[in-house]
């Protein structure tokens, strides 16, 4: 309740985000620390994901995280230019176990970061890491033909909008090391440092995301100041989210909307700075106006 105005579930989530995460906004002038410590990234938490809730028995695809040990993070590089639409946007996801062979850990599934760019509750574009089977690329994909407003209605287009060969310049996979990354442990599920969680980090050119969203049918104009929110998921398929969804306990077949399920992150701009959703900003302005109206008028002292 703000000055007599009730703020809804998502509004409260945004307000909590403002209080909890504004302190860690990532400098838009810095390069994306693809290999560097997680302390140089911005958490998209807070209490990020449930342990052991991925749906295919593959712990290497289980997204994990807590308030103290972030599970989903972002970073941004504005390329050092005046433009607000160039540079690179990066994401880091914490996974429960190493994939691949024991002597050569590698992620061998699909990982998706979906973006709700107009804040209307549907996923507008997917940024993907495709390492399923013989694939080895990053890509930007359109969502599928469904409503894309819940896990069960969300699919991914068969053909990518654009792809990038995976290289050391845009992809990194390594074990967590809390002595340099911050946090409390290397292994969230057991507390043992003998079986560490793994960070998957990747980045894509921000201009390509801007270009996709500006094309019909979306025709959205975004830049590094635009409010966005994300979903993150893993899968064994290129066109469906079927392993784990960040921030949700299971739920890959849920008909509940992303909004009500809690699958969206707090609303942030691409640099990672938390911003209020437009409806919340209006509520805050109205609440402040009510508070101002209730203040007693000052009476000026009269000097005789």
Secondary structure, DSSP 4 states (H G I P E B T S, - for coil): -BTTB---HHHHHHHHHHHHHGGGPPPTTSPP-SSS-GGGSEE--SS-B-TT--SSS-GGG-B-B-SSS-SEEEEEE-TTSS-SS-SEEEEEEEESS--EETTEE---SEEEEEEESSSSSS--EEEEEE-STT--EEEEE-B-SS--SBGGG-BB-SS-SEEEE--TTTEEEEE--HHHH-SS-S-TTT--TTS--EEEEEEEEHHHHHHHHHSTTT-----TTS-BEEEEEEESSSSB--SEETTSSS-TT--SBHHHHT-SPPPB-TTS-B---HHHHHHHHHHHHHHHHHSPPPPPP---
